Amino acid sequence: SSLDHGTIPVSDIDYTEEKIAFVFGNERQGVGEQFRSSADGLFHIPQRGFVESFNVSVACAVTLADASTRARMQLRQDVYGLAKHEM
């Protein structure tokens, strides 16, 4: 997760292309330059109102919840052993 220019909203991540690894940094220093320069892409979590940033546990929870839901929808496959009506 990053607030750098050139990032995309977490909701625009495409889960159909390749495997994805998420790297999260702390509120103060963020993700280190080594990770940012090695990344294929950077994302941010859009926020509304008077919120400076999420702490890392909240950022992880928001991202992984979105990833889980959207990956199932984009991949249209039963990756968790669930019946279609359970997804």
N, C-alpha and C positions, 0 to 999 in steps of 0.2 A: 504494500500500500504506500502511496507516495502523493505528495501535493505538488511535485515538480510539474513544470509545463510539459505538455505532450502526453499527459496521462489520459486514460479513458475512465469513464465511470464503471464501477464494478458490474453494473447491469449490462454493459456492452461486451463483456468477456465472452469469447466464442469457445465453447467447450467441445466442439466437434473436430477440431484440427489435430491437436496433440495432447499429450499428458501435460498437466500443469502443476507447478509447485508455487505455493504462496510464501512470500517472505514478509514478515512484519517487523517493524522497528518500534522503538519506544517513542513516547510523546516528545521527549526533549531533543533527541538526535536523529530519530527516524531510522531508515534503512541506510546502511553504510554505502559509501561510494563504490566499493568493490562489487557489491550485489547489484546496485543500480546500473553500473556500466556493463555488467554481464547479462542483464535481463533482456529477454526478447520483447518485453512490454511492461509498462507500469500502469497501475490503476489507482483510483481514489474512490472513497465512499462519499457521495454527495451528502451535504448536510444543510439543513435549513434552520433559520433562526440564530440565536446567540449561542452557538456551540463552537468552541475553538477546535477541539479534536476529541475523538474517542480514545479511551485508554486501549492498550493493546488487546486485552481480553475481549472487550466489546467489539473492536474492529475484527478480530478473528471470528467471533460468533456471528456477526452480521455477514461477513464474507462467506463463511462456510455454509451458513443457512441458505444464502442466495445461490451459492455454487451447487449445493445439493439439489435444490429445487429446479434450477435452470438447466443443469446438466442432464437430469432425468428427462426434462421436456425436450431439450435439443437433441439428445441422443435417441430418444424414443425407444429405449430398450429397458429391460427389467434388470438393472445392474445390482439391485439389492434383494433379489429373490421375492419381490412383491408382485402380487397380481395387479393387473392394470387398474382395477377399481380401488386398490389400496394406495396407489401413487398419488 
